[in-house]
């Protein structure tokens, strides 16, 4: 059940209301929706995922980039999912049914994976160590991952190419009702062996072109999203090599991100579509969502499909170098009160960002004050006040502050502050900043003790939850005489 049934009804109403002149029905983007790391969310079943899809629909979305590699039960390559055996889709293969449900809501589903790297694929070298990519130091790469730790592959090795093709053929055949692929080039490593080197992206492209063509033979209208690294000839952020300069087929849709693929105007002009994807709904706030929607429109993207990643896997290694995370289940979006099986997207603080996405992706020029009014109406109804909306935004900021992909905000997680203390990164100004933030949360909590609406009650409950994280002993971590 959604947390606020009345508010969901209100959402549907506003989506169909054409009366407000500052809220356009369509806006600048043909593709709207989210990028979601399905493979790193093992705890949600089909009913949960249907609800997530319904939420995307309510946000005005028509596109879901669903990262499925590593999270389907490959018959040919069981090593790709062995690490993920608790995943609900490994246990009850439901993605096909989920795609049918998405279609009933007008949402297209693109199956996501990374060629020669990341989740699922990076497990193959556990059985075939000779396929490991080579690092800049000339040695086989060290293990790497997020949730799924393994090795990226060298695409110059024929066996790596054969494995990628057969694994993807199996995924495509299993979920033949999907609307295409999202082929996400790695953002952390390439292969520096003698055969790859400056030609790495040409080698990767050999596979990308072949699997794209196979998809289009079966389904000519399929959307295949690729990175610009095969065509632009530009510097690829982070790798010290240039992109390849191979012929571009305008049937491809291109994906651009702030950290790994910068907009290429001459390619954008020729592509079937071009998508901007950033982390603002997952990790930042409404102001950043607005700025990114404006950026995507300015770069003439046809779509704004940002990340809504949340993780619920149990860390088996020190993710992000943090030993304290080992053996713990990841806390989706930092919302530590949720049961492992409860998706985080209907939680109040995520609704702040989802409403922002719904509004700013439809109209990037919507005044921020107008967004605040809309947010107030939906969360607090007749009891909305500017003060309550500011308090809600303040609380959202607390959860986003310094949150990383794998670590909750320090303000909601004394364990993390303890690790920072041990690492020597807790400076006096930081301690003062955290104390002031907790004081502000205390004030928010106090203001809504006589709550007038579901929204106020929930605001107060979350503020209380944050304060309850901090025992007397934990609060000493923030004292200056330490
Ligand atoms: Zn190589």
Boltz pocket constraint, residues with backbone or C-beta under 6 A from the ligand:
constraints:
  - pocket:
      binder: B
      contacts: [[A, 133], [A, 134], [A, 153], [A, 154], [A, 155], [A, 156], [A, 157], [A, 191], [A, 192], [A, 193], [A, 194], [A, 195], [A, 196], [A, 197]]
      max_distance: 6.0
